[in-house]
């Protein structure tokens, strides 16, 4: 080594960079790339920071679920990524994801959350994206033993195996408690600088966040609405009454009060934000209702028949600010072109139809 004093420096550099020839320009250095699954939570943010600290070019990958209202409501994952100074790729969970929710190979958690199958799904998608952009490895913010269903040791090993990432998935926050990965063996990332967080305590993460001056990220609790008992009932109801569902059906579950009358459904908005989204998600075959000249919800009717139209109009009136015994309600499919006068009905009488 005495004859080559800079050899150690060059070796370190080539661990973090890829070199390639580019015509007459000669040798050009390119950052080693890695994909970090980014939920917007603190754990995934810390994982990104740990990998960035090793001089690796990180691309944050976020999967947008139809069972979520965050995107577009102010909870911007893009703004959170900017805080970490990391580019972000948003990827929608599509119809293939809905099939997994309906028939998960590994079953559900406490409610209708297929956590294991969901993680396998997003890792498969991440693997495809990594190949496309030539990223060297994928990493997550998982902590061993933190989640009761999906983060036990055997489950973590099962997930990476079924995702086609056996021995290749890096978990920076608990790496020292896991088998050495390809990225560590090949020197793409330094195992000594990774951590060994374990269990459900949040103290180590909070301390590390203070060290890195990271704030404004979501808490460690799951943000998935499929883990919510009341929300799960709406999903189960949808599966029960509709054989073929799409993303539009799933998105509608996020807005309004849902009432089931046999095979028909009425959705009543609770505020201006929900009213707007209900109108945007309305199908051509749906009726929509509104009480004119009064604070009124938008209501959607997925069904047909005079009795259903009348009942939907009564629901619209019941949740409006109209205080008269008889209320005029406008309705239609393309526009509010028809009128119907209905008697006020108490909210107590309609609760039996409420899906909750």
C-alpha positions in Angstrom: 0.0 0.0 0.0 3.0 2.3 0.5 3.3 2.7 -3.3 -0.3 3.6 -3.6 -1.1 6.0 -0.8 -4.6 6.9 -2.2 -5.8 3.4 -2.8 -7.9 3.2 0.4 -9.6 6.5 -0.5 -10.4 5.2 -4.0 -11.9 2.0 -2.5 -14.2 3.9 -0.3 -15.3 6.1 -3.1 -16.1 3.2 -5.4 -18.3 1.7 -2.7 -20.6 4.7 -2.8 -20.4 5.5 -6.5 -20.7 3.7 -9.7 -18.2 4.5 -12.5 -18.7 4.3 -16.2 -17.2 5.6 -19.4 -19.0 8.2 -21.4 -17.4 8.8 -24.8 -14.7 11.4 -25.0 -15.6 12.9 -21.6 -13.8 10.0 -20.0 -14.7 8.6 -16.6 -17.8 10.0 -15.0 -19.0 9.3 -11.4 -22.6 8.4 -10.6 -24.2 8.2 -7.2 -25.3 4.8 -6.0 -29.1 4.8 -5.8 -31.4 3.1 -3.3 -35.2 3.2 -2.9 -36.7 3.8 0.5 -40.3 3.0 1.2 -41.7 6.2 2.6 -45.0 6.2 4.5 -44.7 9.7 5.8 -44.1 8.3 9.3 -41.1 8.9 11.6 -39.6 5.4 11.1 -39.4 5.6 7.4 -38.0 9.2 7.6 -35.3 8.1 10.0 -34.4 5.1 7.7 -34.0 7.5 4.8 -31.8 9.8 6.9 -29.6 6.9 8.0 -29.0 5.8 4.4 -28.5 9.4 3.2 -25.8 9.8 5.8 -23.8 7.1 4.1 -23.6 9.1 0.9 -26.2 7.1 -1.0 -28.7 8.8 -3.4 -32.1 7.9 -2.0 -35.4 8.0 -3.9 -38.5 7.9 -1.6 -41.3 5.7 -2.8 -44.8 6.2 -1.5 -47.8 4.1 -2.3 -51.1 5.9 -2.5 -54.0 3.9 -1.2 -57.6 4.4 -2.3 -58.5 3.9 1.4 -56.9 7.2 2.3 -57.9 10.9 2.1 -54.4 12.3 2.8 -53.4 13.2 -0.7 -55.0 16.5 -1.6 -56.3 17.3 1.8 -53.3 19.0 3.2 -51.4 16.0 4.6 -48.8 16.2 1.8 -46.3 13.4 1.6 -44.5 15.6 -1.0 -43.9 18.3 1.6 -42.6 15.8 4.1 -40.2 14.4 1.5 -38.9 18.0 0.9 -38.0 18.2 4.6 -35.7 15.3 4.1 -34.3 16.7 0.9 -35.3 13.5 -1.0 -37.0 13.1 -4.3 -40.3 11.2 -4.1 -42.1 8.9 -6.5 -45.9 8.4 -5.9 -47.3 5.1 -7.0 -51.0 4.3 -6.9 -52.3 1.0 -5.6 -54.5 -0.3 -8.4 -57.2 -2.8 -9.0 -54.8 -5.7 -8.4 -54.5 -4.3 -4.8 -58.3 -4.5 -4.3 -58.1 -8.2 -5.2 -55.6 -8.7 -2.4 -57.8 -6.9 0.1 -60.7 -9.1 -0.9 -58.8 -12.4 -0.9 -55.5 -12.1 1.1 -53.3 -15.2 1.0 -52.1 -14.6 4.6 -55.4 -13.4 6.1 -56.4 -10.3 7.9 -55.3 -8.6 11.1 -57.7 -7.5 13.7 -60.1 -5.9 11.2 -59.9 -6.1 7.4 -56.2 -5.2 7.2 -54.2 -7.8 5.2 -50.8 -6.4 6.4 -48.6 -9.3 5.2 -50.1 -9.5 1.7 -50.0 -5.7 1.5 -46.3 -5.5 2.3 -45.5 -8.2 -0.2 -47.5 -6.3 -2.8 -45.7 -3.0 -2.4 -42.3 -4.6 -2.2 -43.0 -6.4 -5.5 -43.9 -3.1 -7.0 -40.8 -1.4 -5.5 -38.6 -4.2 -6.9 -40.0 -3.5 -10.4 -39.4 0.3 -10.0 -35.8 -0.3 -8.6 -35.0 -2.3 -11.8 -36.4 0.4 -13.9 -34.3 3.2 -12.4 -31.3 0.9 -11.7 -31.4 1.3 -7.9 -29.0 -1.0 -6.1 -31.2 -1.9 -3.2 -34.5 -1.3 -1.4 -34.9 -0.4 2.3 -37.8 0.2 4.7 -38.3 1.8 8.1 -39.5 -1.4 9.7 -38.6 -2.2 13.3 -38.4 -5.8 14.5 -41.3 -6.6 16.8 -43.0 -3.3 16.4 -46.2 -4.5 14.6 -48.1 -7.5 16.0 -48.9 -9.1 12.6 -46.3 -8.1 10.1 -43.0 -7.3 11.9 -42.1 -10.5 13.8 -38.8 -12.0 12.7 -40.4 -15.0 10.8 -42.9 -12.8 9.2 -40.3 -10.3 8.0 -38.4 -13.2 6.4 -41.5 -14.6 4.8 -42.4 -11.2 3.3 -39.1 -10.5 1.7 -39.0 -14.1 0.3 -42.4 -13.9 -1.3 -41.6 -10.4 -2.6 -38.6 -11.9 -4.4 -36.2 -9.9 -2.2 -34.7 -12.7 0.0 -31.5 -11.4 1.6 -31.8 -8.1 -0.3 -34.1 -6.0 1.7 -32.3 -3.6 4.1 -34.0 -2.5 7.3 -31.7 0.3 8.7 -33.4 0.7 12.0 -33.1 -2.9 13.0 -30.4 -4.2 10.6 -28.0 -5.5 13.4 -30.8 -7.8 14.6 -31.3 -9.2 11.1 -29.2 -11.4 8.7 -26.6 -9.5 6.7 -28.1 -8.4 3.4 -26.5 -8.3 -0.1 -26.1 -4.5 0.1 -24.1 -4.9 3.4 -22.0 -7.8 2.1 -21.1 -5.9 -1.1 -20.2 -2.8 0.8 -22.9 -0.6 -0.7 -24.0 0.3 2.8 -22.0 0.1 6.1 -23.7 -2.3 8.5 -21.7 -0.8 11.4 -23.6 2.5 11.0 -27.0 0.8 11.1 -29.1 0.3 14.2 -30.8 -2.4 16.3 -34.1 -0.9 17.4 -36.6 -3.5 18.6 -40.1 -3.6 20.0 -42.9 -1.1 20.4 -41.2 1.6 22.4 -40.8 4.9 20.5 -38.1 6.4 22.8 -35.1 5.5 20.5 -36.8 6.9 17.4 -37.8 10.1 19.2 -34.2 10.5 20.5 -32.8 9.9 17.0 -35.3 12.4 15.5 -34.1 15.0 17.9 -30.5 14.3 17.0 -31.2 14.7 13.3 -33.7 17.6 13.9 -36.5 15.8 12.2 -40.0 16.9 13.1 -43.5 17.2 11.6 -43.8 13.6 10.7 -46.7 11.3 11.4 -46.7 9.2 14.6 -45.7 5.6 14.8 -49.3 4.3 14.8 -50.7 2.8 11.6 -52.2 5.3 9.2 -54.1 2.5 7.3 -57.8 2.9 7.6 -58.3 -0.8 7.0 -57.2 -1.3 10.6 -60.1 0.8 11.8 -63.1 -1.2 13.1 -65.9 1.2 11.8 -64.2 1.8 8.5 -63.7 -2.0 8.0 -67.5 -2.4 8.2 -68.0 -0.2 5.2 -65.4 -2.3 3.2 -67.0 -5.6 4.2 -70.4 -4.2 3.2 -69.1 -3.2 -0.2 -67.6 -6.6 -0.8 -70.8 -8.3 0.3 -73.0 -6.3 -2.1 -70.8 -5.8 -5.1 -68.9 -8.6 -6.9 -66.7 -6.3 -9.1 -65.3 -3.2 -7.4 -62.9 -0.6 -8.7 -60.8 2.3 -7.3 -63.8 4.6 -7.5 -65.8 2.4 -5.2 -63.0 2.2 -2.8 -62.5 6.0 -2.7 -66.1 6.6 -2.0 -65.8 4.8 1.3 -63.7 7.7 2.5 -66.4 10.3 2.3 -69.8 10.7 4.0 -72.3 8.7 6.0 -73.1 5.4 4.2 -76.6 4.0 4.4 -77.5 0.5 3.0 -81.1 -0.3 1.8 -81.0 -3.8 0.4 -78.7 -3.7 -2.6 -78.8 0.1 -2.9 -76.6 2.6 -1.1 -77.1 6.3 -0.1 -74.0 8.4 0.8 -74.6 11.7 2.6 -71.8 14.3 2.8 -70.8 15.7 6.2 -69.0 18.9 5.1 -68.0 21.0 2.1 -64.8 18.9 1.5 -66.9 15.7 1.4 -69.6 17.2 -0.8 -67.0 18.2 -3.3 -65.4 14.7 -3.4 -68.8 13.0 -3.6 -69.6 15.0 -6.7 -66.2 14.2 -8.3 -66.6 10.5 -7.6 -70.3 10.3 -8.7 -71.0 7.9 -11.5 -73.3 8.7 -14.4 -76.0 6.3 -13.1 -76.0 7.9 -9.6 -78.6 10.4 -8.5 -77.4 13.3 -6.5 -79.5 15.4 -4.1 -79.3 18.9 -2.4 -81.6 21.1 -0.4 -81.6 24.6 -2.1 -81.2 27.8 -0.2 -80.1 26.0 2.9 -76.9 24.6 4.4 -77.2 21.2 2.8 -75.2 18.0 2.2 -74.7 16.4 -1.1 -76.2 13.0 -1.1 -75.6 10.2 -3.7 -78.0 7.4 -4.5 -76.6 4.2 -6.0 -79.9 2.6 -6.9 -83.3 3.5 -8.6 -87.0 3.5 -7.9 -89.4 6.1 -6.5 -89.2 4.8 -2.9 -85.4 5.0 -2.9 -85.5 8.5 -4.4 -87.9 9.7 -1.7 -85.9 8.1 1.0 -82.6 9.7 -0.3 -84.4 13.0 -0.4 -85.5 12.6 3.2 -81.9 11.8 4.3 -80.7 14.9 2.5 -83.3 17.0 4.3 -82.6 15.4 7.7 -78.9 16.3 7.5 -79.5 19.8 6.1 -80.1 23.0 8.1 -83.7 23.2 6.9 -86.0 23.4 9.9 -89.5 23.3 8.3 -91.6 20.1 8.5 -91.8 19.8 4.7 -88.6 20.3 2.7 -88.0 20.8 -1.0 -85.1 18.7 -2.3 -83.6 19.0 -5.8 -82.2 16.0 -7.5 -81.1 14.5 -10.8 -78.3 12.6 -12.5 -76.5 15.1 -14.7 -77.9 18.2 -12.9 -80.4 19.1 -10.2 -83.3 19.3 -12.7 -86.0 17.7 -10.6 -87.8 18.6 -7.4 -89.4 16.5 -4.6 -91.1 17.7 -1.4 -90.6 15.4 1.6 -91.5 15.3 5.2 -88.7 15.8 7.7 -87.5 12.5 9.2 -85.6 12.2 12.5 -82.0 11.0 12.3 -82.9 8.3 14.9 -85.2 6.6 12.5 -82.6 6.2 9.8 -79.7 5.0 12.1 -80.7 1.4 11.5 -79.6 1.8 7.8 -76.3 3.4 8.7 -73.2 1.2 8.0 -71.1 1.5 11.1 
